[in-house]
Amino acid sequence: MEHSIEKIIESKETKDFLRIVREFCAFVESSEKTDKEFLRQLQSLLLVLYYHAISLSWTSLDHNEEFADKLSKEEQKNILKIISDKIGEGRFYWDVFDPTNDKDIEPVCGDLVDDLGDIYKDVKKGLLNFDLGTIASKDQAVWDWKFGFEKHWGQHAIDALRTIHYLLEE
């Protein structure tokens, strides 16, 4: 059942997701924690972010507006440096790209910094659009969050959580 964008924006699910996006972005941008302290808090934030993304509603994306990417390449580069500095050792890991495809069983090297950078970039872009305050920009943000979760950053979150679990276990 499709709901109006106004109802979706005002829903508890969207408000909860918006709250955790703000918390996640602020943590990545400003946390003084490094290594295991950073990873412990990041693990909790990623779990909550993932949990709330599942509940987001799809919007109909009825508005025909383009929103420029407000996160510059320089800002993206800076965030990757911040994340890299905070992670310390253990940035790279091995994984099977698609565990459901028995023809694709060769391990690939993953990068925790890339995972976290992509998650940050995708949710921050939506946050910047959401904060423009128009119905069209909020509609775009919620649609981007849900689409990005389903098709992109959700997988990065799973890979990051699995890697963080093992890094913290050491």
C-alpha positions in Angstrom: 0.0 0.0 0.0 1.5 3.3 -1.1 1.3 6.3 1.3 1.6 9.9 0.6 5.1 11.4 0.9 3.9 13.7 3.7 2.8 10.6 5.7 6.1 8.8 4.9 8.2 11.9 6.0 6.2 12.2 9.2 6.3 8.5 10.0 8.0 7.1 13.0 10.2 5.0 10.7 11.5 7.9 8.8 12.0 10.0 11.9 13.9 7.1 13.5 16.1 6.6 10.4 16.8 10.4 10.2 17.9 10.4 13.8 20.3 7.6 13.3 21.6 9.0 10.1 22.4 12.3 11.9 24.1 10.3 14.7 26.1 8.1 12.3 27.3 11.1 10.2 28.2 13.2 13.3 30.1 10.2 14.8 32.1 9.6 11.6 32.9 13.3 11.2 33.9 14.1 14.7 34.6 11.1 16.9 38.0 11.3 18.7 37.9 7.6 19.3 40.3 5.4 17.3 40.9 1.7 16.7 38.7 -0.6 18.9 36.9 2.2 20.7 35.8 3.6 17.3 34.9 0.2 15.9 32.8 -0.7 19.0 30.7 2.4 18.7 30.6 2.1 14.9 29.3 -1.4 15.1 26.4 -0.3 17.2 25.6 2.6 14.9 25.7 0.4 11.8 23.4 -2.1 13.4 20.8 0.5 14.3 21.2 2.2 10.9 20.7 -1.1 9.1 17.7 -2.0 11.3 15.9 1.3 10.7 16.7 1.2 6.9 14.7 -2.0 6.7 11.6 -0.2 7.9 11.8 2.8 5.5 8.9 3.1 3.1 9.4 3.4 -0.6 8.2 6.8 -2.0 6.6 7.3 -5.4 9.2 10.0 -6.2 6.6 12.1 -8.0 8.7 15.3 -8.0 10.7 16.0 -11.1 13.5 18.0 -9.5 17.3 17.4 -9.8 19.3 17.9 -6.6 23.0 18.5 -7.1 25.5 16.4 -5.1 26.2 18.7 -2.1 29.1 16.5 -0.9 32.1 17.6 -2.9 34.9 15.2 -4.0 37.2 17.0 -1.5 34.8 16.4 1.4 34.5 12.7 0.3 38.2 12.4 0.2 38.5 14.0 3.7 36.0 11.6 5.1 37.9 8.6 3.8 41.0 9.9 5.4 39.2 10.5 8.7 37.8 6.9 8.6 41.1 5.4 7.6 42.9 7.2 10.5 40.4 6.0 13.0 40.3 2.4 11.9 44.0 1.7 12.3 45.0 -1.8 11.3 42.6 -4.3 9.7 41.3 -2.2 6.9 41.3 -5.0 4.3 39.4 -8.3 4.5 38.6 -11.3 2.3 35.1 -12.2 1.3 33.0 -13.9 -1.4 31.3 -11.2 -3.4 27.9 -13.0 -3.7 27.5 -15.9 -1.3 24.3 -17.0 -3.0 26.1 -17.6 -6.4 27.9 -21.0 -6.4 29.6 -19.9 -9.7 31.2 -16.9 -8.0 33.2 -18.4 -5.1 36.5 -16.7 -5.6 37.4 -14.6 -2.6 37.8 -10.8 -3.2 39.6 -8.3 -1.2 37.3 -5.9 0.6 38.1 -2.5 2.1 36.5 -1.4 5.4 37.4 2.2 4.6 35.6 2.0 1.2 32.6 0.3 2.9 32.2 3.0 5.5 32.9 5.8 3.1 30.2 4.6 0.7 27.7 4.2 3.5 28.5 7.7 4.8 28.4 9.2 1.3 25.0 7.7 0.5 23.3 8.5 3.8 24.9 12.0 4.0 23.7 12.9 0.5 20.2 12.0 1.5 20.6 14.0 4.7 21.7 17.1 2.9 18.7 16.8 0.5 16.3 16.2 3.4 17.6 19.3 5.2 16.7 21.5 2.2 13.3 21.3 3.7 11.1 21.0 0.7 8.7 18.1 0.0 10.5 17.3 -3.2 13.9 17.2 -1.5 12.6 15.1 1.4 10.9 12.8 -1.1 14.2 12.4 -3.0 16.1 11.8 0.3 13.8 9.1 1.5 13.8 7.4 -1.9 17.6 7.6 -2.2 18.0 6.1 1.3 15.7 3.2 0.6 17.1 2.6 -2.9 20.7 3.0 -1.8 20.1 0.6 1.1 18.5 -2.1 -1.1 21.0 -1.7 -4.0 24.3 -0.4 -2.6 25.1 0.6 1.0 23.1 -2.2 2.7 25.7 -4.7 1.4 28.5 -2.4 2.5 27.0 -2.3 6.0 26.8 -6.1 6.1 30.4 -6.4 5.0 31.5 -3.8 7.5 29.7 -5.4 10.4 31.1 -8.8 9.6 34.6 -7.4 9.4 34.2 -5.2 12.5 33.0 -8.3 14.4 36.2 -10.2 13.6 38.4 -7.2 14.3 36.9 -6.7 17.8 37.1 -10.5 18.5 40.9 -10.4 18.1 
